[in-house]
Every structure is written in structure tokens, then in C-alpha cells.
Amino acid sequence: MSSPHIRRHSTRQAGLVLMTVLALGACKRESTSPPTAAGEPQPPVTAPAGTVDAPVELKDVIETNDRYVVGISYPATINRYPGLAKALSAYTEAQRAELMEAVEAFGNDKPTAPYELSLAFEQVVDTPKIVAVAADGSRYTGGAHGQPLIARFVWLPQQDARLTADALIPDPKGWQAISDYVREQLHTAVVNRADEDELEPADRAALIKSTFRMIDEGTEPEAGNFSEFVPVLDASGHVIALRFVFPPYQVGPYADGTQTVDVPAALLLPHVAPAYAELFAR
């Protein structure tokens, strides 16, 4: 069995399932707008240069035609956090732009099968100090399978700001410690799987060698390799671990799916920026 610190997830296409969920959810969900303080003027339709943009209101999307299919779902409560909603909107629009570029490349023709963008956003943490949203989906623009889309957003409501990996761990020594820990967990999982599969010695050695190489390259000790993460909280709302998320191809072949490793707070705390230390359990 694989290490308890590591989780793997299938990345098979789920577009039709997502469309059904969205259609059912649309019948039940009431759209909500970000609350406005009493007496606060509504932002103008056309804001002068230098003023704050109007809040983004996220709504589920279903679009279907003979050229492309788009299905996007959001948590019902996401518009409580205008800054976070804006970040999710920017991510969605970037993925949609990639899809439409591929569709428009056909000109007046159309693909043999509709291209597809499927994205589901799930709010996985919701406390007064920390909110986290997981985005999972795929973008299909031809080929054997779609491109996995994996993103994580950690929002600090009291600071009205996104928490990023490089801000959380500014010390290069911290990334070295995290890299060492994650590599050990992933290496162990690969060896265990190879043993469970009872491979021939030559096949076992080749599998381990190639996968170890992907792991080592994908976990170089720098913030960019650990940009997708969500906090794991205890009952009091303090962070007891960070769950780092690795999409297919970063630390293993496509068939291995998305993989995660939980790094405990005890290892992280010596390297966490002082401004965020209070978020962690001690």
C-alpha cells in the first residue's frame, strides 16, 4: 500500500458528469451578490482610470454547440469573497481563452468531436482566517485525452489577499526541507507500487528509475514546484499540515493521476514567514 501521506486521483474525462451536476445544481441554487454596506454607493458602470474595479459575481456556466462544450461550476458561497472571486474568474478566463484559440484555429470548419472545457471549483476550507478552493477539471483540444487542469487558491479574508507559496516560505532552506520530505514520500510510494505489481526485476528497475527522475525534476526546491497547496486544519482551525498537489506529468506519468503529499506543520514552521506563523498549530 502507498504511504498514508500520499493520495492519487484519477484524471479521466468527466465532462458529461459535470454537465449533469451543473444542470441539477442550476435548479436548486439561487444566485447571490456580494453584500454591500448600508449607504455605500454602487460602483459606476464605467469606472474612471485608477478606481477600484466592480466586484466579480461568479455564476455556473453551461455552453454547448457542435464546436465546443464548456461546463464550469462554483461554490454557492464564493461571492462572499470578492477578491477571491476575481482570482477564480481570472483563472477561468485564461483557460477559456486557451480553448477558444484552439476552436478558432479551425476557421469555418469544426473538430471531429467538440472541444471541451470542464472545471469544478470546490470550497475545501472555510474559516474566518483561511478559505481554500480547489479547482479540478480538464481542457480537451484533440488527442487521446484532455489536459488536466489543477489549481488551488488559499485566501486570507482578514488580509483580503491570496496566500502564495513564495510568500509563505521565503527561505530557500525551507524549500529544500520540503523538497527532501516530499521526495522521500513519493519515492517510497513508487517502490511500494512496484513491489505490489510483482514486476520482473528489469521492469521494476526501469520503472523506479524513470519515475524517480520525474519526481526529482518535479520537486526541485523552489516555490514554483509547490505552488498548488491547501491547508489541513485541526479542530481549532489551525494548520497542522500543507497538502501539496502535483498534477499528472509533474512527479509521475499521466496514468498515476494527480498526487498529493501532506507536509506536517512541525517541518514547515521553522521556515514560515513570521506574518503567517500564527496560522499554524504548535
N, C-alpha and C positions, 0 to 999 in steps of 0.2 A: 504493500500500500504506500501511497505517496505521503510525504511529510504533512502533518496537520497544519502547518503554516502556509501550505501552498494549495491553491484552488485552480482548477482548469475548467473552462467553459467552452461548449460547442459554439462555432460561429456559422452554422448553417443558415441559409437564407430564411428569413421569417417574414417576408413582406406580406404574404396573404394573411397570416395570422394577425399581424399588426393592423392591417386594414379592417379586419373584423372587430378587433378590440376598439379601434377608433370609432367605428360606426356605432357600436353599442354604447361607448362612453359618451358620444355626442348627444345621445338621447337622454342621458342622465345628468350631464354636467351643466351647470349654469356658469356663464362667463362672469368673471369678477374683474373689477378695475381696481388699480392701486388706490388705497384710501387717500383722501385729500383733507388736510387740516381745515377746520371750520374757518370760513372767511378768507381762505387762501385763494388768490385769483388763478383761474385756469391758464395754462401756458398758451401763448398765441399760436395760431395755426402756422404762421411763418415767423420764426424767431429771428431777430437781428443777429448778426455775427457776434460771437463772443458770449451769447447767452446759453443757459443750460437747455439741452435737448428735452423734448417732451418724453415722458415715460413710455416704454415699450409695453404693449399688452400682448402677451403670448396666447395664442389660440391653436387648438389642434388643426391640422391640415390634412385634407384628403383630396388628391387630384389624380384623375385617371383619364388617359386618352390612348390612342393607338401608338404613340411615340414614347411616352414615359408615364411612370406612376410615382407619386410622392405621398408618403404617409409619415406624419410627424405627430407625436403626442407629448404633452407636457403635464406635469403635476397640476392639480386643480388650484393649489395654493401658491404657485410660483410667483404670481404677480404681487405678492406681498413685499417682494424684494426687488424694487425697480432696477437697481444696479446689476443684480444677478440676472434678471430677465433680459437686460440689454446684452450681457455677455453670452447668454444662451442664444439670443437672436443673431448675434454676430457669427457665432459658430455655425448655426443652421444656414444662414445666408451664404457662408463660404462653401459649405458642402453642396448647397443647391446650385451655386454658380458653376461648380465643377461638373455637376450633372448636365446642366443646360448647355455648357460649352460642348460636351460630347454629343448631345442631341442635335445642336445646331450645325455640327460638322457634317451632318447628313444632307444639309440643304433642304430640298423639296422631297427627298426620299425619307424613309423611315427604317429603323432597325428591324431585323427579323423577329426579335422579341422586344417588348417595351423595356427601355432602360428604367432603372428603379432607384429611388432614394427612400430608405426606411430608417427612421430614427425614433427611439423611445427614450424620453428623459424621465428618470425616477428620482424622487427626493428620498435619499437614504439616511440623512441625518437632519434633524430639525430641533435645535435648542436655541435659547436666547443668545448664546455666544458663537455657535457654529451651525452652519447649514451646509449640506453637501448634496450634490446632484450628480447622478451617474447617467451618462449618455451612451447608449449601445445601439448599433444598427449596422447598415451596410449601404454601399453605393454600387450598383451594377451597371457597367457600361460595356458589356460584352465579355466574352471569355468563359472559362469554366466556372467561375464563381465571382461573387461580388467582393469589393474591397471592404474589409471590416472597418467600422468607424467606432472608435473607443475614446471617450473623453470623460474627465472628472473635473467638477467645479466645486471648490471649497470656498464658502463665503462667510465673512465675519460681519454679522449685522451691526454690531456696535461700532465697528470701524467703517462700515459700508464699503468694504473692499474685498477683493479676491485674495486668498492666501495661496501663494505660488511656492513651488519647491525651492527656488533660489532665494526667496525672501525668508523662508522658514529655516533653511540650513545654509547660512552664508559661509561657513567654514569648509574649505576643501577637505580637511581631515574628516569632517562629518560624512562627506560623500564617500570617502574611502572606507570608513567603517560600515556604512550602509551597503556599499557595493560588496564588501567581503562577506557580510552576513547573507545577503540575497543570493550571491553566487553559491555559497555553501548549501543553502536550502534547495536551489534549483538543481545543482549537481547531484545531490542526494536523491532527489525525485527521479532524475533521469536514470541513475543506476538501479534504483528500485524497480522502475518500469521495465528496464532491460532484463532484470532478473525474473520478474513475473512473466515476461513473454517467453522465457526459456529459449533465447536465441542461440544460434550456433556461435561459437567463440569469435569467429572472424566477423560475423554480422554484428554481434554485440559490441565488439571493439570499435567498428566503423560507426555505429550509431552513437556511441558515447563520445567519440572524438568529434564528430560533426556537430552534435548538439552542444557539447561543451564550448566549441568555438563560437557558436551563435550566442550562447549565454554570456561568455566573456566579452564579446563585442557589444552586446546589447546592454550590459551593465557596467560599462566604463564609469569610473567615479566622477560623474558630472551631473548637474541638476537636470539637464535636458533628457537624460535617460530615465529619470524618475519623476517626470512632470505630471503623470496621472496617478492620483492617490486619493484615498478618502480616510478620514479618521475612524478608528474603532473606539467607542466610548464605554466607560463603566457606568454603573447606576447613577452616579452623581454628575455625569455629563463631562467628566474629564477624559482626555485621550490616553488610552492605555497602549495603543499601537497605531501605526500608519499602515494601511493596506495599499501597497504599490501595485499598479495594474500594468501588465505588459501585453500589448496586442499581438496577434499572430505575426510571425516572422521576426519579432524583436529578440526573443530568447528561445525560439524553437520553430519548427516547421508549421505550416498552416494547419495541419491535422491536429496539432497539440492545442489549438484554440487559444483563447485568452487565458493568461496565467496571472496569478496574484501571489504576493508574499507579504505576510504581516511582520513588520519590524517593531519590536517592543519599545515602549517608551523609555525603559532603562538604558537602552543603547542610544536612543535619539537625544535624550535630554542634555547631555554634555555639549551637544553641538547645535542645539536650537537657539535661535536669536532671542535675546532677553525679552523682547516685546511680546513673544508668544509663549514663553515658558509657563505662564500661569494656566494655559490651556491643558497642560499635561498632568497626569497623575504622578505622584511621587512615592 
